[in-house]
Amino acid sequence: MNATDSPLLSRSMIAVICAQFLSAFGDNALLFATLALIKQQMYPDWSQPILQMAFVATYIILAPFVGQIADSFSKGRVMMVANGLKLAGALVICFGLNPFLGYTLVGIGAAAYSPAKYGILGEITSGDKLVKANGLMEASTIAAILVGSVAGGLLADWHIVAALAVCAVVYGAAVIANLYIPRLPAAHKVVSWHPRVMGSTFFNACVVLWRDGQTRFSLIGTSLFWGAGVTLRFLLVLWVPVALGISDNATPTMLNAMVAIGIVVGAGAAARFVTLETVKRCMPAGILIGIAVAFFAVQTSMLNAYGVLLVIGVLGGFFVVPLNALLQERGKRSVGAGNAIAVQNLGENTAMLLMLGLYSLVVKLGVPVIGVGIGFGVVFGLAITVLWISQFRSKA
């Protein structure tokens, strides 16, 4: 039986989902453990986004290469090596070396991991099952964000080094889990490993995807979403002490967990109600995310904060899952799934870098965190509205 004709919950899919859960758990637990470490070491507040900026910069720098690497080897083995790099970065932080250096090494592993983990979905599923496979992938990722974020915050409140050690162990388990992913054949062979040739190939892939109205729509939408998502995560770290008067490490992680739970629900709804032919159904959810973020910023009750963040998560899952599936399906047919995801990573992480840089700047300038939240929500909602209108005009 061809891999794309196999059941959704095949052995290959289960192995991929398990490996993804462990890897994403490590990523999120490590972030909050490292944030606790730099707070303990008295780094200034505005340096917190710099940690994530170093992480996402690796995606941008390596974008021309990682997609082609993912398509040139068995993607399960690429995922294994990438998790090994994450393990090395966690150990750097755990043993007391520079946390920014260690987290950058984790970013290198994550940059190599992403095209392989999403690209492999198109090799083990097809058609409408690809939307469902993306829903499973996002549900696994968000479940890992939920558990990993909370575990990272709680363990850091107890003992920071112990939290870092747990992250290293989880990455080690992810490496082992990758061994159970069947060795699938390479999707494409790289014509040349010369950086200039690889860069030219990647540039051509960018041109192909950006000229296609459907993939351009997907690239812009997912870039805006993940840029906003990572900024919201750091906004919560500063918002909690101001709005709720709580200064521990666990509360921001619990609030992030509510977003994660919501995304799982939203991803499930998208898999049920959205197909590749009806992707634009997700756009109103994107606009509502901006409205909900602005509304969230003025909350002063823990219960209200939980509720609004849950809604934001549901809207987010419903918005991003169909866009991912659309890009993978069309990208696989044109430039290869690995290249398509690498181009997507370039867009998403450029958006993250810009949004985090702007966020770090406004915090350093002393803008009140509640004002930052309101402005952030309004700008995001307007951006998705403009994207939606542009799609209608392009079809006119």
VEXZA-573923 format. One line per 2 residues: number of its first residue (from 1); for each residue x, y, z negated of C-alpha. Coordinates in steps of 0.001 Angstrom, whole numbers. Example, Ala and Ser with C-alpha at 12.3 -4.5 7.8 and 13.67 -1.06 7.14 Angstrom:
REM VEXZA-573923
1 = 12300 -4500 -7800  13670 -1060 -7140
This chain:
REM VEXZA-573923
1 = 0 0 0  1255 3464 911
3 = 2096 5648 -2109  -386 8295 -1071
5 = -3160 5649 -901  -2559 4403 -4441
7 = -4980 5187 -7311  -4619 8554 -9036
9 = -3455 6955 -12292  -821 4764 -10653
11 = 2351 3606 -12413  4238 6386 -10634
13 = 1809 9081 -11787  1791 7872 -15402
15 = 5605 7883 -15488  5736 11407 -14023
17 = 3137 12744 -16478  4916 11217 -19492
19 = 8295 12600 -18408  6734 16007 -17803
21 = 5111 16061 -21243  8404 15362 -23017
23 = 10345 17883 -20944  7745 20638 -21394
25 = 7465 19844 -25118  11212 20425 -25442
27 = 11058 23678 -23456  8368 25210 -25646
29 = 9626 23977 -29006  13117 25192 -28111
31 = 11872 28657 -27163  10228 29292 -30532
33 = 13081 27676 -32466  15571 29888 -30617
35 = 13420 32989 -31173  13458 32178 -34899
37 = 17244 31793 -34724  17842 35180 -33099
39 = 15465 36816 -35587  17465 35200 -38384
41 = 20668 36515 -36815  19160 40041 -36772
43 = 19012 40623 -33028  16755 43641 -32173
45 = 13117 43081 -31143  13712 44209 -27567
47 = 16292 41426 -27102  13648 38702 -27461
49 = 12408 39025 -23842  16069 39030 -22715
51 = 16240 35389 -23833  13472 34468 -21400
53 = 14878 36773 -18709  18154 34835 -18762
55 = 16105 31663 -18372  14082 32861 -15385
57 = 17079 34491 -13676  18442 30985 -13077
59 = 15308 30159 -11047  15909 33171 -8821
61 = 19636 32552 -8323  19200 28823 -7627
63 = 16008 29083 -5546  17802 28685 -2175
65 = 19300 25363 -3274  17072 23467 -5711
67 = 14198 22840 -3281  16519 21318 -708
69 = 18199 19226 -3392  14784 17947 -4543
71 = 13868 16979 -972  17251 15330 -288
73 = 17255 12839 -3170  14779 10679 -5027
75 = 12791 13259 -6980  12587 11090 -10101
77 = 16395 11011 -10325  16594 14765 -9751
79 = 14213 15205 -12691  16430 12971 -14835
81 = 19605 14973 -14134  17724 18235 -14740
83 = 16542 17012 -18140  20140 16095 -18924
85 = 21096 19743 -18347  18303 20838 -20673
87 = 19646 18451 -23312  23109 19992 -22961
89 = 21685 23506 -23410  19771 22488 -26535
91 = 22957 21024 -28006  24842 24269 -27307
93 = 22301 26186 -29407  22084 23447 -32053
95 = 25838 23523 -32660  25882 27261 -33309
97 = 27156 28588 -29993  25648 31628 -28266
99 = 21847 31064 -28054  21532 33135 -24879
101 = 24175 30983 -23185  22516 27745 -24304
103 = 19069 28864 -23191  20476 29889 -19803
105 = 21792 26323 -19384  18294 25034 -20183
107 = 17047 27406 -17492  19406 25850 -14931
109 = 17939 22437 -15743  14402 23797 -15529
111 = 15105 25448 -12158  16296 22115 -10746
113 = 13413 20239 -12380  10473 22279 -11095
115 = 10592 21564 -7313  11049 17860 -8034
117 = 8192 17552 -10553  5657 19303 -8326
119 = 7040 18009 -5048  6719 14406 -6188
121 = 2941 14834 -6577  2527 15128 -2822
123 = 4505 11889 -2394  2366 9792 -4732
125 = -1081 11341 -4009  -2819 12977 -1059
127 = -5872 15017 -41  -8342 15969 -2764
129 = -6513 13690 -5190  -3704 16251 -5054
131 = -5904 18827 -6812  -6705 16230 -9491
133 = -3002 15294 -9755  -2179 18969 -10290
135 = -4876 19078 -12948  -3218 16136 -14707
137 = 194 17780 -14398  -1096 21068 -15797
139 = -2998 19272 -18575  179 17381 -19525
141 = 2193 20593 -19412  -297 22529 -21476
143 = -668 19723 -24003  3122 19883 -24341
145 = 2960 23664 -24742  313 23185 -27423
147 = 2195 20567 -29428  5693 21844 -28659
149 = 4997 25481 -29507  3325 24628 -32804
151 = 6035 22113 -33690  8772 24616 -32843
153 = 7220 27331 -35009  6440 25072 -37974
155 = 9847 23360 -37914  11613 26729 -37602
157 = 9770 27989 -40698  11056 24889 -42503
159 = 14608 24609 -41106  15867 26202 -37884
161 = 18701 23743 -37224  16321 20815 -37746
163 = 13946 22363 -35190  16782 22668 -32672
165 = 17840 19066 -33306  14296 17809 -32659
167 = 14332 19641 -29312  17559 17864 -28338
169 = 16077 14475 -29249  12950 15154 -27170
171 = 15036 16096 -24127  16934 12837 -24582
173 = 13634 10968 -24550  12644 12803 -21362
175 = 15836 11601 -19670  14924 8016 -20593
177 = 11323 8462 -19403  12556 9599 -15993
179 = 14157 6182 -15496  10656 4681 -15261
181 = 9697 6836 -12261  10052 4622 -9160
183 = 12926 5549 -6851  11039 7061 -3915
185 = 12856 7766 -633  14156 11277 27
187 = 11641 13506 1812  14204 15237 4030
189 = 17950 15226 4478  19883 18480 4142
191 = 21551 19339 7450  24490 20962 5663
193 = 25488 21483 2042  27278 24737 2885
195 = 25739 27512 735  25304 29809 3732
197 = 23434 27166 5714  21285 26222 2712
199 = 20545 29896 2112  19506 30310 5744
201 = 17233 27255 5526  15609 28648 2387
203 = 15152 32056 3979  13436 30432 6957
205 = 11135 28539 4555  10264 31853 2867
207 = 9397 33396 6231  7198 30438 7253
209 = 5256 30445 3965  4837 34227 3762
211 = 3575 34413 7358  870 31858 6586
213 = -2051 33762 5049  -3126 30851 2841
215 = 298 30126 1350  1011 33853 930
217 = -2243 34138 -1005  -1166 31216 -3223
219 = 2352 32578 -3768  1150 36008 -4865
221 = -1591 34619 -7106  586 32128 -8966
223 = 3416 34677 -9308  1103 37198 -10933
225 = -353 34535 -13233  2924 33137 -14573
227 = 4522 36561 -14862  1556 37611 -16993
229 = 1593 34360 -18973  5191 34611 -20110
231 = 4742 38279 -21014  1658 37451 -23110
233 = 3715 34887 -25018  6204 37540 -26138
235 = 3483 40101 -26704  1942 37745 -29267
237 = 5212 37593 -31258  5053 41368 -31859
239 = 1238 41664 -31902  655 39252 -34815
241 = 2481 41317 -37510  836 44557 -36332
243 = -2742 43361 -35826  -2963 40558 -38398
245 = -250 41513 -40901  1394 38070 -40679
247 = 5164 37754 -40161  5840 33997 -40014
249 = 6985 31980 -36973  4026 29593 -36928
251 = 1108 31985 -36326  2202 33182 -32838
253 = 2703 29551 -31832  -788 28642 -33054
255 = -2251 31482 -31000  -276 30309 -27955
257 = -1736 26867 -28605  -5261 28246 -28142
259 = -4290 29482 -24684  -2872 26017 -23980
261 = -6086 24267 -25029  -8073 26610 -22820
263 = -5865 25937 -19791  -6437 22195 -20178
265 = -10213 22830 -20066  -9886 25236 -17154
267 = -7662 22833 -15204  -10283 20102 -15664
269 = -13039 22417 -14453  -10971 23369 -11403
271 = -10403 19701 -10543  -14178 19177 -10777
273 = -15517 22243 -8971  -12749 23457 -6619
275 = -11336 21738 -3522  -8675 22799 -1043
277 = -11463 24202 1125  -12997 26311 -1665
279 = -9867 27687 -3341  -11144 31275 -3413
281 = -13678 30276 -6074  -10830 30745 -8567
283 = -10364 34496 -7916  -13056 35908 -10265
285 = -11384 33991 -13097  -8131 35853 -12386
287 = -9838 39242 -12676  -11531 38208 -15918
289 = -8131 37234 -17377  -7045 40882 -17236
291 = -10264 42066 -18886  -9938 39430 -21623
293 = -6291 40345 -22360  -7208 44020 -22795
295 = -10095 43010 -25086  -7802 40707 -27060
297 = -5280 43479 -27781  -7757 45386 -29991
299 = -8777 42412 -32143  -7983 42470 -35868
301 = -9561 39166 -36915  -7770 35820 -36669
303 = -11009 34045 -35689  -11739 36521 -32886
305 = -8144 36272 -31660  -8407 32477 -31422
307 = -11665 32708 -29507  -10492 35291 -26965
309 = -7230 33447 -26320  -9151 30221 -25751
311 = -11235 32014 -23101  -8081 33436 -21504
313 = -6685 29914 -21277  -9836 28496 -19651
315 = -9794 31278 -17073  -6091 30723 -16459
317 = -6415 26994 -15841  -9313 27504 -13447
319 = -7312 30188 -11607  -3879 28619 -11138
321 = -4482 24891 -10503  -6207 25284 -7100
323 = -3551 27761 -5948  -782 25274 -6798
325 = -2523 22489 -4886  -3058 24716 -1853
327 = 635 25612 -1682  1776 22013 -2084
329 = -555 20689 620  298 23328 3225
331 = 3952 23554 2209  4460 19799 2542
333 = 3314 19970 6156  5474 22969 7114
335 = 8728 23308 5135  8673 20328 2738
337 = 7186 20208 -752  10506 20851 -2496
339 = 11225 23941 -420  7666 25184 -898
341 = 7919 24908 -4678  11359 26557 -4643
343 = 9889 29519 -2737  7037 29595 -5246
345 = 9540 29543 -8115  11379 32484 -6573
347 = 8163 34499 -6486  6954 33450 -9926
349 = 10255 34044 -11668  10857 37349 -9922
351 = 7446 38395 -11267  8414 37110 -14728
353 = 11728 38974 -14641  10083 42229 -13595
355 = 7240 41962 -16116  9545 40966 -18967
357 = 11957 43752 -18069  9127 46282 -18106
359 = 7809 44829 -21372  11271 45002 -22993
361 = 11608 48613 -21815  8271 49790 -23213
363 = 8991 48055 -26540  12400 49736 -26715
365 = 10735 53095 -25953  8440 52554 -28950
367 = 5083 52150 -27170  2566 50675 -29675
369 = 2079 46955 -29075  -1724 47286 -28911
371 = -1380 49912 -26178  1017 47604 -24332
373 = -1565 44812 -24463  -4399 46970 -23140
375 = -2311 48379 -20313  -1004 44947 -19422
377 = -4520 43492 -19139  -5827 46373 -17034
379 = -2897 46230 -14588  -3222 42445 -14184
381 = -6956 42611 -13524  -6475 45339 -10912
383 = -3702 43367 -9203  -5904 40269 -8800
385 = -8757 42456 -7548  -6488 43919 -4854
387 = -5350 40402 -3877  -8955 39211 -3556
389 = -9982 42214 -1460  -6973 41715 825
391 = -8056 38122 1453  -11545 39225 2469
393 = -10100 41822 4830  -7713 39312 6405
395 = -10724 37130 7309  -12745 40023 8617
